[in-house]
Amino acid sequence: MATPNNDDLDFAAMMQDKLRDNYGEDAVDTSDRASDERLKEMNKKLPSWNLEPPLKFLK
């Protein structure tokens, strides 16, 4: 994976500052927790996957 350049880091810092200004300190820090909760909910809804091909296919 490519390392972020200075412009990318400046943009990320600027966006975090804007989020803090608009939504308060908690808005920036809760992104990891929110994504974890969403992933758990999505996993509950997904069917169980079986990656083995059917026996009819193997014959």
Secondary structure, DSSP 8 states (H G I E B T S, - for coil): -----HHHHHHHHHHHHHHHHHH-THHHHTHHHHHHHHHHHHHHHS-----S--HHHH-
